[in-house]
């Protein structure tokens, strides 16, 4: 056995450190109470906020990566929220459940197919005339600008037009990328359509069982709050979809009737496009209204286009100041600024589908969080719409 060296003997002879003391070579520990209370609270909040942000970021990342699956499921949820009251109404009147579900889903498909067929046929009939009128109106505008006191030349007009076209192409890249992000190929469209149909079918057949399975994924003590919040969000979502259809119908009737009275061609396709575009907040109304004004300018001249502009603005003001506060008030309790920010965020994250789902998602999540925060699940596990989003 080797004899101990001097260094090892010194270490053996060194006494053990006293409890609570800091070994030599390490920075001294902070005495109790030296950290300001505000810093402790800020640190506690900071790491919790970072954890929540990380989870939300992961969820958004997964949604974007699985968008071809998530988007059809979300569409199916919206359709199911619209059709569930009809199915329950038919079942209460002694219809078999399978027949009520089949009538509801097939009826919706027939209605949407009829609208699309109407728009396509009307536009196809008037496309050649619209093209000729557009060329004629462009030539008239060009002659007017050349003879105007602005003293523009042919080269300047061509340069301005090329700049406008290039700017429009750059701006349209956002819409194109948003459309391509959904996967607008024939295979993706058919796959998404089948997913929507099957998801809607199973939500109508066993929606309660699916939600019960989702609730069982949470801890036992949290299940009553999650279940009640789900019912509150579902009531709000269903009411939102029905009210949005009513608002879109009123917009379509107002703008379409104005176009018909002014003698503007393609009044029926304009009304249908306004109806479909109203489901995309902010952007849809602007695009469809601009299309109606453009057709009025091409066919009927600037005076009729100005009148059509006034009609579009009047309908939009009616929607914003009358329909939204009175009709939509029970469906969505979200500030208009929050709606605009949600639409912009949805567009940046998921393109066109993001703008479509932004408002219903924000409205539903807002109601669910408020329901849990108020502790309403303890006394009201099955809330109604007027209880989770009361009219002011």
N, C-alpha and C positions, 0 to 999 in steps of 0.2 A: 504494500500500500504506500502510495507516494505521500510525502510529507506536505502539509499545507504551506502555500507560499505566503509572503508577507501581505499581499493585497487581499487574499482570501481570508487571512486571519483578521485583518482590519474590518472586513465586512462582517465576519462572524461576531466580532466584538462590538459592532455598532448596535446601539439599542433600537428596538422597534419604535416607529413613530407613534405618537399619541393619537388616539381617536380624534378625528376632526381636523388634524393638522395637515398641511399641504407638503408633499415631498419636495426636497430641494430640486431646483431646476425647472419647476412649474410655476406659472403665474399664480399669485395669491388669489384665493376665492373671494368673491364679492360678499361683503358682510350683509346679513339679513337687513332688508329695508332700504338698501342703497339704490335699487332700481325704481324709478318713478312709477307710480301706479298707472299713469296714462300710457307709459311705454309698455307695461305688461298687458294692459287691455288692448292696445293697438297691435301688439304681437300676436295675441290670441285671436283677434279678428283677422289679422293678415293671413295666417296660415290656414284658417278655415275658409276664407274667401279664395285663396289659391287652390285649395282642395276642391271646392265647388266649381271654380272656373275650369280646373283640369277635367273634372267629370263631364261638365257641359261641353267642353271642347272635344272630348272623346266621343260623346254622343253625336255631336254635329258632324264630326269626321266620319263616323260610321254611317250616318244618314246620307251624306254626300256620296260615299263609296258605294252604298247599296241603294242608290236613288231609283234604279230600275225596278227594285222591289218595293221600296218605301212609297213611291209616288202612286202606283196602282192601289196599294193598300189604303192610303189616305183618301184617294178618290172613292174607293169602296165605302169607307167610313162615312163620308159626306152623303153618298147616295143612300146608304142604309139609314142615316139619320133622317133623310127625307121620306123614305118608304116605310119605315117602321110604323108610324101612326096609321098609314093606309092599311097595312097588313093587320094591325090590331082592330081597326074599324071593321074590316071584312070578317075577321074571325069572330068578333062580337055579334055579327049578324049571321052566324051559323054557316059561314063558309069554311070548308076544310082548309087547314093551314097551308098545305102544299099548293092548293089552288090559289089561295090569296097571295102567296109569295110569287107564284108563276105569273099571275095577272099583273102584279105590281112591277116586277122586273121587266117582263116583256112589254108592258105598256110604256114604260120609260124608254126602252130601246126603240119602239115604234115612233114615239114622239120626237126623240132626237134625230132619228133617221129621216123623218118627214121634214124637219126643219133644215137639215143639211141638204136634202134633195131639192127643197124649194129654193134655197140660196144658189145652189150650183146651177140649176136649170135657168133661173132668172138671169144670173150673171152671164151664162153661156149664150143666152139669146141676145143680150144687149152688149156683149163684149166688142163686137166689130164696130157697132155704132159708137160706143164709148171711145174706142181707139181713134176713129175718124174725127169725132168731135174734139178729142184732146189735141190732135195735130192741128185742127182748124183754129182752136182757141190759142194754141201756142203761136201760130203764125200771126193772128190778130194782135196778140200781146207784143210780139216782136216788132210789128209794123208801128204800133202805138209808141213804143219806147224809142224807136229810131226817129220818129217824127216829133217827139216831145221836146220841150225846152231844155232837156238834159243834154242834148247833143251827143248821144251815145252812138258809137260806131258798131258795125257788124263784128269786128274783132273783139271789142270790149264785151259785147253781149255773149259771144261764144266763150270768152275767158271766164265771165261771171257764172255762166251755166256749168262749165266744167268744174269750177270751184264748188258750186252747190252740190253737184253730183258726187264729187269726191268726199265732201263733208258728210253727205247722206250715207255714203258707203261705209265711212268710218263709224258713224253712229249706229248703223244697222248691224255692225259686227257684234254688238252686245246682244241684240235680239237673236241673231243667228247662232251665236255661241250658246245662248240659253236654250234655243230650240234643239241644237245638236246635243246639248248635255242630257236631254231626255232620251236620246237615241232615236231620232226620227228616221229610221229605216223601216222597211216593210215588216221585217222579222220582229223588230222591237215593238212596233205598233201592235202587231197581232198578239205578241206575248203579253204586252201590257193590257190589251183589251181582255184577253182571256183571264188574266189575274184579277182584273176589276170585276168581271162577271162572277168568277168563282168566289172571290172574297165577299162580294155583296151577297151572293146566295147563302154562304155559310153564316154570315153575320145575321141575315134575316132568319135562318133556321135555328141557330144556337148561339145567338149573341150573348145571352145571359150566362150560358155555360163557359164561353170563351172569357168573358170578363171575370167570372168566378175563379177560373184558372189563373188569370193574371194577378188577382188579389192574393191568392195563396202563395205567390212568390215572395211576398213581403213578410216581415216578422209578424207574429200573431198579435202583438199589442197594437201594431200600426194598421191592421186590416180594417177595423171599423172606419177609421178616418179616410183611408184610401178608397174604400168602397163607397162611402158617402160622397167624397169628392168626385169619383167617377160618375155617379148619378147626377151630381150637379153640373159637371161639364157636359154630359150627354144631353141633358135638358137644354142647356144653353146652346149647344151645337145644333140640335134639331130645330130650335126656334130660329136661330140665325139663318140656317139654310132656307127655311120656309119664308122668312121675312125678306131675305135677299132675292128670292125668286119674285116676290111681289114687287119689290122696288125695281128690279130689272124689267119686269113687265110694264110697269108704269112708265119708265124711261123709254122703252121701245114704242109704246103706244103714242107717247107725246111726240117724239122725234119722227116716227114713221107717219103719223097723222099730219104733222106739219109738212113733211116732204110731199105727201099725197095732195094736200090742199094747194101747195105751190106748183103742182104739176111736174115735180122732179121725177125723172125715170128711176127705176130700181128702188121704189119706195119700200116694197116688201123686203127685199134683201137688206136694205138699210136698217129696217126695224128689227129683223132677226139678228143682224150683227150687233146692233146696240144691245139687244137682250143678252146675247152671249158675252159681249164685252163688258157688260156691267158686273160680271162676276169677278173681274180683275180690278181691284180698287185703283182709283186715280188714273192708271194708265189706260185701262179699257175704255173708259168714257171719253178720254181725250182722243184716242185713235179713231174710234167709231164716229165721234162728232166731226173730226177733221175730214173723214171720208165722205160724210154727208155733205159738208160744205164744198168739198172739191167737186163732187158730182153736180151740185147745183151751179157752181161756177162754170163748169165745162158745158153744161147743157142749156142753162137758163140765163147766164150772164152774171155780172157783178152785183146787180141790185137784188136779184133773187138769192144770191149767195150771202149777201149781208143780212137779208131777212132770215135765211136759214141759220146763220150764225146767232142771230138774236133768239131764235127758237131753241137752239142747243144750249145757249147760256141760260135761258129761262128755265128749261127742264133741269139743268144742273143745279141752279139756285133752288128750285123747288125740292130737288132731292136733298141738297145739303142743309137747307134751313127748315124744311117741313117734314119730309119723309124720314130722314135720318133721326132727328130728335123724337118724333112722335111714334113712328112705326118701329124703327130699329132700336129705340131706347130700351125695350125689354129684352133685346137679344144680345147687345154688346154694350158693356159699360167701359169703354176704352176711349181715352182722350184722342181727339183728331190728330194731334201731333204724334201720339204713339202709333196711330194707324199709319201715318206717312212714314215714320221711321221703320216700322215693321215691314212695310212694303219694300222700302229701299234695301233693308237688310236681307229680306227674302230674295230680292232680285240679285244681290251680290253673291249670295250663298248658293242659290239653286236656279238662277235665271227666271224664265217665265213661270215655271211651277212654283217658285218661291213667292212671287207676287200673288199667285192665286191662293196659296194656303196661308199666307202671312196673317191675315186678319182673323180667320176662324181659329187658328192655333193660338194666337195671342189672347183672343177673347175667352177661349176655353180654359187655357192655363191660368189666366187672371181670375176667373171664377173659382177654379179648383183651389188655388192658393188662398184666396180670401175665405173660402169655406173652411179650410183646415185651420187657418190662423184665428178665425173667430171661435173655434171650438164648437161649430154648429153641428158637427157629426155626433156629439154626445146626446143631443136632444132631438135632432131631425135627420135620421139616416137616409131618408128618401125625399130630398128637397124638390120643390116645384120651381118653375122658372121665375115666378114673381118673388120667390124667397131668396134666390141667389143673385138676381139682377133686378131689384125693385125699380119701378119707375119713379123718377124724382118729381 
